[in-house]
Amino acid sequence: MTKNSAGTSTVDRRRETVARYPLPWSPPLEIPDALRDLRDRATVVVRLPGGDTALLVTRYADVRALFTDRRLSRNIARPDAARITEDNDAFADPRVDPDAPHHTRMRGLVDRVLTVSRVRALRPTVWRIADDLMDRMACGAKSADLNEAFAFPLPIRVMGALLGVPAADMPAFHRLVNGFLSITRPRPDQVADARRGLWQYLDELIASKWDSPSDDLTSALIAVSDEDGYRITGLELGYWIQGLLIAGYVTTASQIGTGTAMLLHHRHLVKEIQSDWSLLPTAVEELLRCQIMASSIGTLRYALADVALEDGTVLPRGSSVLLSQESANMDETVFADPFTIDLARPDNPHLTFGAGPHHCAGAELARMEIQVATEGLLRRFPDLRLAVPGGELPRGVGGFMESFTEIPVTW
């Protein structure tokens, strides 16, 4: 660190150790050791999958404050901003302004239709989908890949129902979304093809809902307007649907899979829930806090001005910044005994869904799906267990999600 003219600390990237990001998630199915000493420094220089560096903010108070700080821009489509990957810009679209006041206006429309009541009304549909998937599991051999059989089909079918995707389109929709969200593993041309294909499909879906609205979120977003008569455009709607797909599909699916794997690895946690089903809401929040498969790449920001952190460290103007939710969630000043998984943790203000104006719009939907998935699996298959030792579960490396690629289970 160096001192600037105001006497505060400024990051000196030449003297900082550069860590690979996402951070290594080991040991298997435990809260990663890499998070234990991370908060010794307010920032850490990390190298993103594409090779660019960024400043990782590690402490809860700083991360929470920066989520609402307008000096950090979400517009990372800038020549001097860090790229998430060399060939993919899934979290940036130069055609849509992701900052206030434009974002505030768009988000207001989204919040008016993606309401708690709409999510609650969707719960029976989620249960029907979950029951159908578990019926199929039960009809076969008493073993399955949890990802393939349940964790990934559940949220993509829920998202299809929510958005009004016709059942006949679901296989193609599923394929395009998977290609779009697989940040680095496919070839760059395959990612580009998936992005173009998804945008084309969303354009066609939005056009069909514009002409023939129905009882779905896409139609509701087309119809809603603010007090000044502002309506979301087709381009903006595609942008928001893209964001909901990231949060509502692959992130939720990965959390269902890895959260269940963590429970099965720690059998006493399964027994805790099965002996007291009222624990489910707090158990899900704790599993979200201890997320062991995600990174904070989606929080990449660009500093429009020098920003001082709580200890005086300054994020320099023009720097690329990551707000580390995973480190904030392990902050000892906020969470008692943070490296212990406490399914009954009474106070759990984790930042897994972010905070402030960019708090995840689909957070309540994700919570509900994870609750249904966890309860359904542990009730329907009370003896559900991992078919291989937890340390042998294969993890995908190189994307913004590093969840398990397979989760073999038996019952």
VOKE-983824 format. One line per field, with one value per residue (C-alpha): residue number from 1; residue in one letter; x, y, z. Coordinates in nm, 3 decimals. Layout:
N
n: NUM:...
res: a:...
x: X:...
y: Y:...
z: Z:...
END
This chain:
411
n: 1:2:3:4:5:6:7:8:9:10:11:12:13:14:15:16:17:18:19:20:21:22:23:24:25:26:27:28:29:30:31:32:33:34:35:36:37:38:39:40:41:42:43:44:45:46:47:48:49:50:51:52:53:54:55:56:57:58:59:60:61:62:63:64:65:66:67:68:69:70:71:72:73:74:75:76:77:78:79:80:81:82:83:84:85:86:87:88:89:90:91:92:93:94:95:96:97:98:99:100:101:102:103:104:105:106:107:108:109:110:111:112:113:114:115:116:117:118:119:120:121:122:123:124:125:126:127:128:129:130:131:132:133:134:135:136:137:138:139:140:141:142:143:144:145:146:147:148:149:150:151:152:153:154:155:156:157:158:159:160:161:162:163:164:165:166:167:168:169:170:171:172:173:174:175:176:177:178:179:180:181:182:183:184:185:186:187:188:189:190:191:192:193:194:195:196:197:198:199:200:201:202:203:204:205:206:207:208:209:210:211:212:213:214:215:216:217:218:219:220:221:222:223:224:225:226:227:228:229:230:231:232:233:234:235:236:237:238:239:240:241:242:243:244:245:246:247:248:249:250:251:252:253:254:255:256:257:258:259:260:261:262:263:264:265:266:267:268:269:270:271:272:273:274:275:276:277:278:279:280:281:282:283:284:285:286:287:288:289:290:291:292:293:294:295:296:297:298:299:300:301:302:303:304:305:306:307:308:309:310:311:312:313:314:315:316:317:318:319:320:321:322:323:324:325:326:327:328:329:330:331:332:333:334:335:336:337:338:339:340:341:342:343:344:345:346:347:348:349:350:351:352:353:354:355:356:357:358:359:360:361:362:363:364:365:366:367:368:369:370:371:372:373:374:375:376:377:378:379:380:381:382:383:384:385:386:387:388:389:390:391:392:393:394:395:396:397:398:399:400:401:402:403:404:405:406:407:408:409:410:411
res: m:t:k:n:s:a:g:t:s:t:v:d:r:r:r:e:t:v:a:r:y:p:l:p:w:s:p:p:l:e:i:p:d:a:l:r:d:l:r:d:r:a:t:v:v:v:r:l:p:g:g:d:t:a:l:l:v:t:r:y:a:d:v:r:a:l:f:t:d:r:r:l:s:r:n:i:a:r:p:d:a:a:r:i:t:e:d:n:d:a:f:a:d:p:r:v:d:p:d:a:p:h:h:t:r:m:r:g:l:v:d:r:v:l:t:v:s:r:v:r:a:l:r:p:t:v:w:r:i:a:d:d:l:m:d:r:m:a:c:g:a:k:s:a:d:l:n:e:a:f:a:f:p:l:p:i:r:v:m:g:a:l:l:g:v:p:a:a:d:m:p:a:f:h:r:l:v:n:g:f:l:s:i:t:r:p:r:p:d:q:v:a:d:a:r:r:g:l:w:q:y:l:d:e:l:i:a:s:k:w:d:s:p:s:d:d:l:t:s:a:l:i:a:v:s:d:e:d:g:y:r:i:t:g:l:e:l:g:y:w:i:q:g:l:l:i:a:g:y:v:t:t:a:s:q:i:g:t:g:t:a:m:l:l:h:h:r:h:l:v:k:e:i:q:s:d:w:s:l:l:p:t:a:v:e:e:l:l:r:c:q:i:m:a:s:s:i:g:t:l:r:y:a:l:a:d:v:a:l:e:d:g:t:v:l:p:r:g:s:s:v:l:l:s:q:e:s:a:n:m:d:e:t:v:f:a:d:p:f:t:i:d:l:a:r:p:d:n:p:h:l:t:f:g:a:g:p:h:h:c:a:g:a:e:l:a:r:m:e:i:q:v:a:t:e:g:l:l:r:r:f:p:d:l:r:l:a:v:p:g:g:e:l:p:r:g:v:g:g:f:m:e:s:f:t:e:i:p:v:t:w
x: 0.000:0.109:-0.018:-0.183:-0.185:-0.479:-0.289:-0.507:-0.388:-0.400:-0.358:-0.015:-0.079:0.291:0.354:0.042:0.030:-0.207:-0.445:-0.637:-1.008:-1.243:-1.060:-0.989:-1.287:-1.119:-1.134:-1.425:-1.769:-1.632:-1.616:-1.296:-0.970:-0.896:-1.158:-1.009:-0.746:-0.879:-1.011:-0.665:-0.650:-0.934:-0.852:-0.670:-0.553:-0.701:-0.665:-0.991:-1.039:-0.967:-0.629:-0.716:-0.673:-0.922:-0.938:-1.134:-1.298:-1.307:-1.482:-1.855:-1.896:-1.707:-1.885:-2.230:-2.154:-2.012:-2.324:-2.501:-2.211:-2.279:-1.908:-1.882:-2.040:-2.187:-2.109:-1.799:-1.818:-1.522:-1.186:-0.989:-1.222:-1.124:-1.283:-1.435:-1.305:-1.111:-1.391:-1.713:-1.886:-2.194:-2.227:-2.200:-2.414:-2.316:-2.669:-2.825:-2.721:-2.690:-2.648:-2.886:-3.106:-3.184:-3.135:-3.346:-3.634:-3.607:-3.569:-3.878:-4.082:-3.936:-4.011:-4.371:-4.435:-4.185:-4.357:-4.358:-4.721:-4.629:-4.351:-4.583:-4.843:-4.575:-4.496:-4.753:-4.607:-4.257:-4.387:-4.553:-4.230:-4.027:-4.270:-4.258:-3.878:-3.871:-4.129:-3.895:-3.604:-3.805:-3.910:-3.555:-3.261:-3.199:-2.922:-2.888:-2.679:-2.858:-2.764:-2.904:-3.209:-3.322:-3.109:-3.085:-3.421:-3.617:-3.520:-3.509:-3.864:-3.968:-3.807:-3.979:-4.316:-4.247:-4.138:-4.404:-4.170:-4.385:-4.325:-4.222:-3.942:-3.793:-3.521:-3.386:-3.424:-3.236:-2.952:-2.912:-2.912:-2.653:-2.427:-2.467:-2.386:-2.089:-1.844:-1.513:-1.548:-1.695:-1.501:-1.543:-1.737:-1.980:-2.036:-2.092:-2.338:-2.530:-2.544:-2.675:-2.922:-3.051:-3.096:-3.281:-3.505:-3.579:-3.658:-3.906:-4.056:-4.099:-4.253:-4.503:-4.601:-4.635:-4.885:-5.056:-4.999:-5.071:-5.043:-4.664:-4.382:-4.277:-4.627:-4.651:-4.320:-4.437:-4.758:-4.631:-4.538:-4.431:-4.615:-4.472:-4.584:-4.234:-4.239:-3.953:-3.828:-3.777:-3.399:-3.424:-3.664:-3.421:-3.146:-3.355:-3.463:-3.097:-3.021:-3.310:-3.183:-2.843:-2.994:-3.302:-3.151:-2.784:-2.716:-3.023:-2.952:-2.593:-2.704:-2.961:-2.696:-2.406:-2.627:-2.775:-2.430:-2.308:-2.600:-2.542:-2.170:-2.256:-2.519:-2.595:-2.729:-2.979:-3.095:-3.136:-3.376:-3.563:-3.620:-3.750:-3.885:-3.942:-3.563:-3.592:-3.602:-3.300:-3.121:-3.155:-3.025:-2.724:-2.652:-2.675:-2.432:-2.188:-2.218:-1.937:-1.983:-2.018:-1.792:-1.862:-1.774:-2.123:-2.035:-1.759:-1.762:-1.564:-1.451:-1.562:-1.370:-1.136:-1.336:-1.213:-1.291:-1.358:-0.988:-0.876:-0.769:-0.857:-0.992:-0.834:-1.039:-1.036:-0.985:-1.198:-1.348:-1.510:-1.732:-1.656:-1.985:-1.821:-1.561:-1.816:-2.032:-1.742:-1.669:-1.613:-1.730:-2.080:-2.128:-2.051:-1.831:-1.871:-1.692:-1.941:-2.255:-2.539:-2.876:-3.056:-2.844:-3.083:-2.931:-2.806:-2.771:-2.562:-2.483:-2.524:-2.802:-2.621:-2.769:-2.916:-3.046:-2.874:-3.007:-3.094:-3.441:-3.503:-3.389:-3.730:-3.787:-3.448:-3.516:-3.851:-3.712:-3.425:-3.666:-3.896:-3.604:-3.444:-3.767:-3.882:-3.560:-3.516:-3.881:-3.916:-3.574:-3.503:-3.196:-3.053:-2.673:-2.371:-2.268:-1.901:-1.690:-1.739:-1.376:-1.431:-1.711:-1.589:-1.596:-1.617:-1.330:-1.296:-1.642:-1.814:-1.982:-1.752:-2.020:-1.999:-2.041:-2.183:-2.335:-2.390:-2.646:-2.820:-3.106
y: 0.000:0.360:0.688:0.952:1.326:1.293:1.046:0.750:0.417:0.351:0.007:-0.045:-0.330:-0.383:-0.491:-0.700:-1.076:-1.166:-1.454:-1.655:-1.579:-1.751:-1.861:-2.232:-2.395:-2.654:-2.871:-3.042:-2.970:-2.746:-2.369:-2.294:-2.238:-1.955:-1.744:-1.775:-1.499:-1.301:-1.016:-0.944:-0.692:-0.473:-0.555:-0.829:-0.813:-1.103:-1.226:-1.300:-1.598:-1.377:-1.267:-0.912:-0.806:-0.649:-0.546:-0.787:-0.609:-0.855:-0.708:-0.710:-0.341:-0.231:-0.474:-0.376:-0.004:-0.034:-0.208:0.128:0.359:0.533:0.599:0.234:0.179:-0.145:-0.029:-0.237:-0.201:0.038:0.010:0.020:-0.201:-0.556:-0.822:-1.123:-1.345:-1.275:-1.374:-1.328:-1.022:-1.191:-0.931:-0.622:-0.484:-0.139:-0.086:-0.084:0.160:-0.046:0.258:0.506:0.677:0.454:0.130:0.262:0.325:-0.016:-0.194:-0.019:-0.172:-0.518:-0.496:-0.400:-0.732:-0.975:-0.943:-1.160:-1.250:-1.364:-1.582:-1.728:-1.804:-1.995:-2.225:-2.496:-2.502:-2.549:-2.835:-2.998:-2.981:-3.109:-3.396:-3.491:-3.499:-3.701:-3.944:-4.005:-4.056:-4.304:-4.506:-4.589:-4.743:-4.615:-4.391:-4.079:-3.777:-3.520:-3.240:-3.411:-3.564:-3.278:-2.974:-2.832:-2.942:-2.787:-2.418:-2.416:-2.551:-2.297:-2.015:-2.135:-2.131:-1.789:-1.631:-1.800:-2.017:-2.272:-2.633:-2.725:-2.464:-2.581:-2.813:-2.541:-2.276:-2.497:-2.553:-2.182:-2.078:-2.342:-2.223:-1.858:-1.919:-2.150:-1.865:-2.024:-2.400:-2.402:-2.263:-1.887:-1.940:-2.171:-1.911:-1.643:-1.866:-1.935:-1.566:-1.476:-1.762:-1.670:-1.304:-1.406:-1.641:-1.378:-1.123:-1.367:-1.455:-1.087:-1.011:-1.294:-1.169:-0.816:-0.939:-1.201:-1.137:-1.411:-1.467:-1.470:-1.242:-1.144:-1.018:-0.839:-0.659:-0.549:-0.407:-0.229:0.142:0.395:0.710:0.900:0.635:0.493:0.134:-0.108:-0.155:-0.487:-0.451:-0.370:-0.657:-0.899:-0.764:-0.823:-1.169:-1.250:-1.142:-1.343:-1.649:-1.613:-1.581:-1.794:-2.085:-2.172:-2.002:-2.159:-2.499:-2.492:-2.391:-2.675:-2.927:-2.812:-2.727:-3.075:-3.228:-3.034:-3.161:-3.520:-3.490:-3.375:-3.632:-3.471:-3.168:-3.387:-3.535:-3.187:-3.088:-3.418:-3.395:-3.036:-2.926:-2.576:-2.530:-2.521:-2.142:-2.074:-2.381:-2.251:-1.907:-2.071:-2.280:-1.961:-1.787:-2.077:-2.100:-2.321:-2.304:-1.941:-1.646:-1.274:-1.212:-1.071:-0.788:-0.647:-0.268:0.026:0.306:0.646:0.824:0.743:0.555:0.525:0.210:0.191:0.148:0.430:0.210:0.383:0.218:0.433:0.595:0.375:0.050:-0.259:-0.382:-0.706:-0.706:-1.037:-1.172:-1.501:-1.326:-1.084:-1.381:-1.514:-1.185:-1.259:-0.911:-0.988:-1.365:-1.553:-1.857:-1.804:-2.122:-2.341:-2.435:-2.344:-2.432:-2.245:-1.929:-1.662:-1.353:-1.410:-1.088:-1.260:-1.079:-1.372:-1.184:-0.850:-0.537:-0.200:-0.113:-0.415:-0.668:-0.980:-0.931:-1.306:-1.360:-1.460:-1.698:-1.861:-1.895:-2.057:-2.303:-2.406:-2.456:-2.673:-2.869:-2.933:-3.033:-3.244:-3.443:-3.505:-3.608:-3.821:-3.986:-3.989:-4.210:-4.000:-4.008:-3.937:-4.233:-4.129:-3.963:-3.587:-3.533:-3.715:-3.495:-3.335:-2.957:-2.740:-2.494:-2.186:-2.032:-1.790:-2.092:-2.364:-2.603:-2.980:-3.110:-3.437:-3.530:-3.908:-4.000:-4.315:-4.394
z: 0.000:-0.056:0.087:-0.123:-0.059:0.180:0.395:0.311:0.172:-0.199:-0.350:-0.506:-0.747:-0.816:-0.457:-0.407:-0.450:-0.734:-0.660:-0.919:-0.912:-0.855:-0.543:-0.487:-0.316:-0.098:0.104:-0.071:0.071:0.344:0.371:0.173:0.357:0.112:0.293:0.641:0.630:0.337:0.553:0.694:0.408:0.289:-0.074:-0.261:-0.621:-0.819:-1.174:-1.357:-1.590:-1.891:-1.749:-1.638:-1.275:-1.036:-0.670:-0.451:-0.155:0.134:0.442:0.510:0.599:0.287:0.054:0.182:0.158:-0.193:-0.323:-0.283:-0.376:-0.708:-0.754:-0.852:-1.192:-1.318:-1.670:-1.737:-2.116:-2.103:-2.280:-1.954:-1.748:-1.660:-1.876:-1.705:-1.982:-2.298:-2.533:-2.338:-2.192:-2.043:-1.768:-1.987:-2.266:-2.394:-2.528:-2.180:-1.905:-1.583:-1.357:-1.195:-1.291:-1.591:-1.399:-1.112:-1.348:-1.513:-1.179:-1.050:-1.332:-1.270:-0.898:-0.973:-1.149:-0.993:-0.657:-0.348:-0.423:-0.777:-0.635:-0.371:-0.638:-0.830:-0.535:-0.628:-0.980:-0.835:-0.619:-0.923:-1.121:-0.826:-0.766:-1.135:-1.131:-0.808:-0.951:-1.242:-1.004:-0.797:-1.103:-1.205:-1.029:-0.679:-0.803:-1.016:-1.099:-0.885:-1.124:-1.432:-1.264:-1.045:-0.964:-1.318:-1.468:-1.180:-1.217:-1.598:-1.607:-1.344:-1.542:-1.858:-1.681:-1.529:-1.858:-2.070:-2.279:-2.469:-2.364:-2.719:-2.708:-2.379:-2.521:-2.754:-2.483:-2.238:-2.487:-2.567:-2.201:-2.114:-2.394:-2.297:-1.930:-1.988:-1.974:-2.078:-2.116:-2.471:-2.763:-2.811:-3.133:-2.953:-2.681:-2.944:-3.131:-2.809:-2.723:-3.068:-3.060:-2.714:-2.806:-3.122:-2.927:-2.662:-2.934:-3.086:-2.747:-2.655:-2.995:-2.954:-2.606:-2.739:-2.995:-2.777:-2.405:-2.154:-1.780:-1.750:-1.637:-1.989:-2.073:-1.738:-1.797:-2.142:-1.997:-1.687:-1.690:-1.431:-1.325:-1.622:-1.868:-1.923:-2.047:-2.072:-2.430:-2.603:-2.571:-2.201:-2.146:-2.309:-2.083:-1.769:-1.879:-1.937:-1.580:-1.441:-1.627:-1.464:-1.115:-1.164:-1.351:-1.330:-0.995:-0.834:-0.990:-0.868:-0.518:-0.508:-0.614:-0.401:-0.101:-0.107:-0.149:0.155:0.361:0.251:0.326:0.679:0.769:1.105:0.916:0.728:1.057:1.206:0.930:0.924:1.297:1.273:0.935:1.070:1.032:0.653:0.606:0.829:0.693:0.337:0.443:0.605:0.297:0.091:0.327:0.298:-0.081:-0.196:-0.571:-0.674:-0.725:-0.712:-1.076:-1.129:-0.888:-1.111:-1.094:-1.236:-1.003:-1.139:-0.861:-0.574:-0.308:0.050:0.245:0.618:0.710:0.477:0.187:-0.140:-0.450:-0.723:-0.993:-1.302:-1.114:-1.162:-0.836:-0.722:-0.415:-0.246:-0.116:-0.020:0.198:0.346:0.444:0.654:0.831:1.200:1.298:1.165:1.194:1.514:1.446:1.070:0.962:1.147:0.953:1.189:1.035:1.315:1.287:1.418:1.255:0.902:0.699:0.429:0.105:-0.132:-0.314:-0.296:-0.142:-0.233:-0.580:-0.737:-0.487:-0.688:-0.837:-0.828:-0.469:-0.334:-0.625:-0.565:-0.193:-0.258:-0.514:-0.286:0.005:-0.208:-0.351:-0.013:0.160:-0.134:-0.163:0.209:0.255:-0.060:-0.021:0.355:0.303:0.019:0.030:-0.186:-0.398:-0.388:-0.118:-0.113:-0.208:-0.537:-0.668:-0.994:-0.995:-1.303:-1.320:-1.536:-1.538:-1.306:-1.145:-1.015:-0.900:-0.916:-1.270:-1.136:-0.800:-0.793:-0.526:-0.410:-0.173
END
